[in-house]
Amino acid sequence: MEINDLICELLEEPVTQEDNGIEFTSRSVELIHEIAEMCNEIPIVQKTKKQAEGYAEGLSAEQVYMDMLVKIVEAPTAIHMKMSAKMLIPIISRKLKERGL
């Protein structure tokens, strides 16, 4: 499956709770890790990794995910929309792994 298809599948996974909080399903965690591995091979993601890590310092995986959703919705172009996800999913993956997920 292609990376954009996997991202679409991730975005279709239910993660919002009744209190509007984020709780990742086991499938969404699996997709996040799979997508992150693919994203880490993209040159622009590799080049901006340090900057992205700085941005996410002090944020939870759930907060980065919510910010990613906002960036996707507010993206001025399709490339911005796609790259927002590709640059942030590896950070979400790392934060989840730090929690043992």
KOLKOLFI-964469 format. One record per atom (N, C-alpha, C): x, y negated, z negated; atom name. Coordinates in Angstrom, 3 decimals, always signed. Atoms other than C-alpha are relative to their C-alpha. Layout:
REM residues N
NODE          u          v          w   name
NODE          X          Y          Z     CA
...
***
This chain:
REM residues 101
NODE          u          v          w   name
NODE     +0.844     +1.178     +0.000      N
NODE     +0.000     +0.000     +0.000     CA
NODE     +0.891     -1.244     +0.000      C
NODE     -0.778     +1.231     -0.077      N
NODE     +1.235     -3.514     +0.763     CA
NODE     -0.192     -0.847     -1.248      C
NODE     -0.011     +0.817     +1.213      N
NODE     +2.022     -6.032     -1.934     CA
NODE     -1.257     -0.872     -0.124      C
NODE     +1.188     +0.862     +0.074      N
NODE     -0.847     -8.384     -1.046     CA
NODE     -1.250     +0.802     -0.329      C
NODE     +1.133     -0.866     +0.327      N
NODE     -3.314     -5.485     -1.206     CA
NODE     +0.008     +0.359     -1.485      C
NODE     -0.119     -0.328     +1.423      N
NODE     -2.003     -4.538     -4.652     CA
NODE     -0.376     -1.200     -0.866      C
NODE     +0.362     +1.216     +0.740      N
NODE     -2.333     -8.145     -5.830     CA
NODE     -1.525     -0.182     +0.012      C
NODE     +1.466     +0.092     -0.077      N
NODE     -5.947     -8.187     -4.604     CA
NODE     -0.653     +1.014     -0.930      C
NODE     +0.540     -1.017     +0.902      N
NODE     -6.603     -4.946     -6.472     CA
NODE     +0.145     -0.445     -1.456      C
NODE     -0.214     +0.515     +1.359      N
NODE     -5.090     -6.489     -9.623     CA
NODE     -1.031     -1.070     -0.337      C
NODE     +0.934     +1.094     +0.252      N
NODE     -7.278     -9.563     -9.287     CA
NODE     -1.442     +0.486     -0.127      C
NODE     +1.340     -0.571     +0.114      N
NODE    -10.346     -7.333     -9.005     CA
NODE     -0.203     +0.775     -1.306      C
NODE     +0.092     -0.708     +1.279      N
NODE     -9.563     -5.566    -12.306     CA
NODE     -0.630     -0.913     -1.044      C
NODE     +0.605     +0.829     +1.055      N
NODE    -11.715     -6.791    -15.201     CA
NODE     +1.005     -0.212     -1.141      C
NODE     -0.920     +0.303     +1.100      N
NODE     -9.509     -8.541    -17.749     CA
NODE     -0.588     -1.000     -0.985      C
NODE     +0.590     +1.022     +0.866      N
NODE    -11.772    -11.208    -19.248     CA
NODE     -0.962     +0.652     -0.998      C
NODE     +0.847     -0.512     +1.076      N
NODE    -13.427    -10.408    -22.566     CA
NODE     -1.159     -0.957     -0.236      C
NODE     +1.167     +0.843     +0.296      N
NODE    -16.681    -11.823    -23.954     CA
NODE     +0.394     -1.363     -0.546      C
NODE     -0.461     +1.278     +0.555      N
NODE    -14.716    -14.520    -25.777     CA
NODE     +0.884     -0.769     +0.989      C
NODE     -0.799     +0.579     -1.077      N
NODE    -13.012    -15.417    -22.449     CA
NODE     +1.494     +0.221     -0.181      C
NODE     -1.400     -0.379     +0.147      N
NODE     -9.740    -13.971    -23.722     CA
NODE     +0.370     +1.028     +1.054      C
NODE     -0.511     -0.961     -0.979      N
NODE     -7.576    -11.775    -21.535     CA
NODE     +0.424     +1.265     -0.732      C
NODE     -0.466     -1.290     +0.492      N
NODE     -7.129     -8.088    -22.241     CA
NODE     +0.225     +0.885     +1.225      C
NODE     -0.337     -0.787     -1.174      N
NODE     -5.322     -6.059    -19.602     CA
NODE     -0.471     +1.441     -0.158      C
NODE     +0.344     -1.419     -0.022      N
NODE     -6.709     -2.651    -18.673     CA
NODE     +1.266     +0.801     +0.268      C
NODE     -1.170     -0.828     -0.298      N
NODE     -4.327     +0.278    -18.331     CA
NODE     +0.321     -0.058     +1.489      C
NODE     -0.234     +0.098     -1.449      N
NODE     -4.801     +0.045    -14.556     CA
NODE     +0.631     -1.344     +0.354      C
NODE     -0.596     +1.304     -0.316      N
NODE     -3.997     -3.676    -14.511     CA
NODE     +1.463     -0.040     -0.423      C
NODE     -1.402     -0.058     +0.444      N
NODE     -0.801     -3.051    -16.510     CA
NODE     +0.825     +0.797     +1.009      C
NODE     -0.673     -0.830     -1.002      N
NODE     +0.153     -0.307    -14.051     CA
NODE     +0.242     -0.789     +1.288      C
NODE     -0.130     +0.816     -1.215      N
NODE     -0.495     -2.618    -11.090     CA
NODE     +1.017     -1.117     -0.186      C
NODE     -0.946     +1.086     +0.267      N
NODE     +1.450     -5.478    -12.687     CA
NODE     +1.428     +0.509     +0.106      C
NODE     -1.361     -0.541     -0.061      N
NODE     +4.531     -3.281    -13.120     CA
NODE     +0.377     +0.414     +1.423      C
NODE     -0.272     -0.419     -1.376      N
NODE     +4.248     -1.849     -9.599     CA
NODE     +0.248     -1.208     +0.904      C
NODE     -0.147     +1.222     -0.806      N
NODE     +3.808     -5.285     -8.017     CA
NODE     +1.306     -0.707     -0.347      C
NODE     -1.221     +0.683     +0.445      N
NODE     +6.661     -6.731    -10.100     CA
NODE     +1.236     +0.618     +0.642      C
NODE     -1.142     -0.663     -0.645      N
NODE     +9.086     -4.138     -8.746     CA
NODE     +0.143     -0.440     +1.446      C
NODE     -0.027     +0.438     -1.396      N
NODE     +8.152     -5.130     -5.204     CA
NODE     +0.391     -1.477     +0.103      C
NODE     -0.282     +1.438     -0.022      N
NODE     +8.300     -8.849     -5.983     CA
NODE     +1.467     -0.294     -0.279      C
NODE     -1.403     +0.230     +0.353      N
NODE    +11.784     -8.571     -7.468     CA
NODE     +0.943     +0.160     +1.177      C
NODE     -0.806     -0.150     -1.212      N
NODE    +13.061     -7.699     -3.978     CA
NODE     -0.111     -1.204     +0.929      C
NODE     +0.213     +1.174     -0.858      N
NODE    +11.825    -10.989     -2.483     CA
NODE     +1.059     -1.047     -0.333      C
NODE     -1.099     +0.948     +0.260      N
NODE    +14.750    -13.445     -2.062     CA
NODE     -0.387     -1.248     -0.787      C
NODE     +0.373     +1.226     +0.723      N
NODE    +12.869    -16.556     -3.261     CA
NODE     -0.316     +0.302     -1.457      C
NODE     +0.280     -0.394     +1.379      N
NODE    +11.733    -14.689     -6.367     CA
NODE     +1.311     +0.200     -0.749      C
NODE     -1.319     -0.199     +0.604      N
NODE    +15.328    -13.680     -7.069     CA
NODE     +0.675     -1.340     -0.282      C
NODE     -0.665     +1.301     +0.141      N
NODE    +16.569    -17.254     -6.550     CA
NODE     -0.621     -0.865     -1.091      C
NODE     +0.697     +0.866     +0.968      N
NODE    +13.977    -18.827     -8.853     CA
NODE     -0.285     +0.715     -1.320      C
NODE     +0.281     -0.798     +1.197      N
NODE    +13.980    -16.148    -11.564     CA
NODE     +0.327     -0.761     -1.284      C
NODE     -0.403     +0.717     +1.210      N
NODE    +15.863    -18.276    -14.105     CA
NODE     -0.962     -1.154     -0.291      C
NODE     +0.943     +1.109     +0.160      N
NODE    +13.589    -21.260    -13.541     CA
NODE     -1.362     +0.517     -0.473      C
NODE     +1.285     -0.582     +0.381      N
NODE    +10.500    -19.057    -13.823     CA
NODE     +0.024     +0.482     -1.450      C
NODE     -0.128     -0.461     +1.383      N
NODE    +11.755    -17.535    -17.070     CA
NODE     -0.068     -1.184     -0.965      C
NODE     +0.049     +1.203     +0.832      N
NODE    +12.273    -21.021    -18.502     CA
NODE     -1.416     -0.531     -0.134      C
NODE     +1.398     +0.449     +0.008      N
NODE     +8.734    -21.987    -17.541     CA
NODE     -0.835     +0.841     -0.972      C
NODE     +0.837     -0.922     +0.771      N
NODE     +7.307    -18.929    -19.309     CA
NODE     +0.453     +0.196     -1.440      C
NODE     -0.494     -0.157     +1.371      N
NODE     +9.333    -19.230    -22.498     CA
NODE     -1.068     -0.455     -0.989      C
NODE     +0.990     +0.324     +1.015      N
NODE     +6.994    -19.175    -25.462     CA
NODE     -1.436     +0.307     +0.396      C
NODE     +1.344     -0.360     -0.444      N
NODE     +4.008    -18.037    -23.395     CA
NODE     -0.185     +1.512     -0.066      C
NODE     +0.303     -1.429     -0.011      N
NODE     +2.311    -14.663    -23.692     CA
NODE     -0.266     +0.448     +1.441      C
NODE     +0.331     -0.548     -1.316      N
NODE     +1.689    -12.363    -20.727     CA
NODE     -1.385     -0.486     +0.432      C
NODE     +1.357     +0.426     -0.298      N
NODE     -1.969    -13.321    -20.949     CA
NODE     -0.049     -1.477     +0.407      C
NODE     -0.040     +1.422     -0.358      N
NODE     -1.179    -17.049    -20.835     CA
NODE     +0.602     -0.195     +1.391      C
NODE     -0.602     +0.097     -1.336      N
NODE     +1.066    -16.591    -17.793     CA
NODE     -1.005     +0.478     +1.049      C
NODE     +1.021     -0.515     -0.926      N
NODE     -1.695    -14.535    -16.128     CA
NODE     -1.062     -1.062     +0.264      C
NODE     +1.017     +1.055     -0.163      N
NODE     -4.254    -17.294    -16.750     CA
NODE     +0.550     -1.158     +0.841      C
NODE     -0.610     +1.071     -0.783      N
NODE     -1.845    -19.896    -15.387     CA
NODE     +0.133     +0.418     +1.462      C
NODE     -0.099     -0.507     -1.363      N
NODE     -1.281    -17.700    -12.331     CA
NODE     -1.354     -0.136     +0.702      C
NODE     +1.327     +0.110     -0.599      N
NODE     -5.036    -17.605    -11.728     CA
NODE     -0.321     -1.445     +0.371      C
NODE     +0.225     +1.419     -0.285      N
NODE     -5.239    -21.393    -11.948     CA
NODE     +0.814     -0.425     +1.215      C
NODE     -0.854     +0.362     -1.133      N
NODE     -2.316    -21.758     -9.540     CA
NODE     -0.536     +0.585     +1.310      C
NODE     +0.578     -0.607     -1.198      N
NODE     -3.966    -19.358     -7.086     CA
NODE     -1.205     -0.812     +0.472      C
NODE     +1.214     +0.734     -0.349      N
NODE     -7.262    -21.255     -7.183     CA
NODE     +0.324     -1.401     +0.514      C
NODE     -0.318     +1.385     -0.356      N
NODE     -5.641    -24.689     -6.918     CA
NODE     +1.067     -0.127     +1.085      C
NODE     -1.071     +0.034     -0.998      N
NODE     -3.027    -23.739     -4.297     CA
NODE     -0.435     -0.793     +1.233      C
NODE     +0.357     +0.802     -1.167      N
NODE     -2.935    -26.228     -1.424     CA
NODE     +0.051     +0.783     +1.319      C
NODE     -0.112     -0.804     -1.221      N
NODE     -2.025    -23.543     +1.139     CA
NODE     +0.006     +1.480     -0.367      C
NODE     -0.008     -1.447     +0.219      N
NODE     -2.214    -19.776     +1.540     CA
NODE     +1.369     +0.479     -0.479      C
NODE     -1.346     -0.422     +0.419      N
NODE     +1.570    -19.451     +1.150     CA
NODE     +0.237     -0.338     -1.468      C
NODE     -0.114     +0.359     +1.416      N
NODE     +1.446    -21.301     -2.176     CA
NODE     -0.786     +0.978     -0.867      C
NODE     +0.847     -0.922     +0.734      N
NODE     -1.374    -19.031     -3.319     CA
NODE     +0.702     +1.354     -0.149      C
NODE     -0.644     -1.313     +0.028      N
NODE     +0.478    -15.842     -2.395     CA
NODE     +1.293     -0.024     -0.805      C
NODE     -1.291     +0.060     +0.692      N
NODE     +3.849    -16.970     -3.748     CA
NODE     -0.169     -0.248     -1.495      C
NODE     +0.245     +0.189     +1.441      N
NODE     +2.378    -18.087     -7.086     CA
NODE     -0.107     +1.348     -0.684      C
NODE     +0.157     -1.333     +0.574      N
NODE     +1.330    -14.523     -7.760     CA
NODE     +1.316     +0.770     +0.040      C
NODE     -1.238     -0.766     -0.159      N
NODE     +4.578    -13.058     -6.451     CA
NODE     +1.101     -0.487     -0.932      C
NODE     -1.025     +0.533     +0.894      N
NODE     +6.676    -15.332     -8.649     CA
NODE     -0.351     +0.211     -1.472      C
NODE     +0.410     -0.108     +1.407      N
NODE     +4.636    -14.936    -11.849     CA
NODE     -0.244     +1.429     -0.469      C
NODE     +0.264     -1.381     +0.418      N
NODE     +3.754    -11.240    -11.860     CA
NODE     +1.233     +0.663     -0.603      C
NODE     -1.167     -0.590     +0.677      N
NODE     +7.370    -10.198    -12.608     CA
NODE     +0.179     -0.499     -1.438      C
NODE     -0.095     +0.541     +1.358      N
NODE     +7.287    -12.471    -15.669     CA
NODE     -1.046     +0.673     -0.897      C
NODE     +1.055     -0.677     +0.759      N
NODE     +3.993    -10.962    -16.809     CA
NODE     +0.439     +1.427     -0.320      C
NODE     -0.482     -1.373     +0.185      N
NODE     +5.490     -7.504    -16.328     CA
NODE     +1.051     +0.072     -1.100      C
NODE     -1.056     -0.003     +1.016      N
NODE     +8.550     -8.335    -18.411     CA
NODE     -0.585     -0.216     -1.389      C
NODE     +0.597     +0.291     +1.305      N
NODE     +6.440     -9.763    -21.215     CA
NODE     -0.802     +1.200     -0.511      C
NODE     +0.730     -1.192     +0.401      N
NODE     +4.231     -6.670    -21.239     CA
NODE     +0.959     +1.103     -0.453      C
NODE     -0.988     -1.020     +0.364      N
NODE     +7.275     -4.388    -21.338     CA
NODE     +0.608     -0.301     -1.368      C
NODE     -0.535     +0.388     +1.310      N
NODE     +8.615     -6.347    -24.319     CA
NODE     -0.942     +0.426     -1.130      C
NODE     +0.999     -0.434     +0.984      N
NODE     +5.389     -5.398    -26.117     CA
NODE     -0.247     +1.508     +0.054      C
NODE     +0.144     -1.445     -0.098      N
NODE     +5.738     -1.765    -25.106     CA
NODE     -1.139     +0.455     +0.884      C
NODE     +1.089     -0.370     -0.931      N
NODE     +3.030     -1.828    -22.442     CA
NODE     +0.514     +0.264     +1.395      C
***
